[in-house]
Amino acid sequence: MLKVNKLTSGYNGLDIIKDISLKAMRGEVLAVIGPNGCGKTTLLKALARLLKYRGEIILDNTEISSISRKDLARKTALLAQTSGIYFPYNVYDTAAMGRFPHSSSFFKNHSMEDKEILHQVLTRLGLWDDRDKLIDKLSGGQLQRVFLARAFVQDPDLILLDEPTNHLDLKHQVELLEYLSNWAKENSKIVIAVLHDLNLARCFADKAALMFNGTLVSCGSCEEILSGDMLKESFDIDIKAFMLESLEKWKTP
């Protein structure tokens, strides 16, 4: 279980998120939603211990501040909104970097377990046939899937995803979120994902955390959080009414 208690964090001494408390259980997908600038990305970075924080972040009864960096990398993976290409590795080698926390040396040959995990993940994400391609030759959507593969092969207990469907077409968005949901449940993992598409959050997340102005408005089932009233106040638009109106247009022959 992940337990966050009165979490406060930010940049250069300025608090961006304040007193956030939430829980996520193993096997769950938690969607973090809210308008731009409300602190969603800051929350993920704090949970990954990339930012200094006050309060508690407890993963399986252990405060993450007491865990070594390498041990934390075995437990937690973060996919940020943008990942730069610093070296033109191929798809396979880029994904294989996710196995580093499980190795005694960066230059150690991949074990049979490493190879099996890489094959499984790259196949599930539709990348196995492109495993020898250089990543600087890929489209934005393909590159996003490669970085997702790197996070998955890390085999963390907690995976943090900041807009994971960014650059993906609808088919791959649906396939990815189905994979995330199944991966969490089948392997007893925790997924926390920032999602802007509330339809996708409703379809694939077990719980939702609604943020506004750096605070947590509410956290609970998607049915409760996405009911309409809380969304209207946070997003300054009647999202439920808009969705229903849009659905009627799809019904029109």
Buried (B, 14 or more C-beta within 10 A) or exposed (E): EBBBEEBBBBEEEEBBBBBBEBBBBBBBBBBBBBBEEBBBBBBBBBBBBBBEBEBBBBBEEEEBEEBEEEEBBBBBBBBBEEBEBEEEBBBBBBBBBBBBBBBEEEEEEBEEEBBEBBBEBBEBBBBBEBBEBBBEEBEEBBBBBBBBBBBBBBBBBBBBBBBBBBBBEEEBBBBBBEBBBEBBBEEEBBBBBBBBBBEBBBEBBBBBBBBBBBBBBBBBEBEEBBEEEBBBEBBEEBBBEEBEEEEEEEEEE
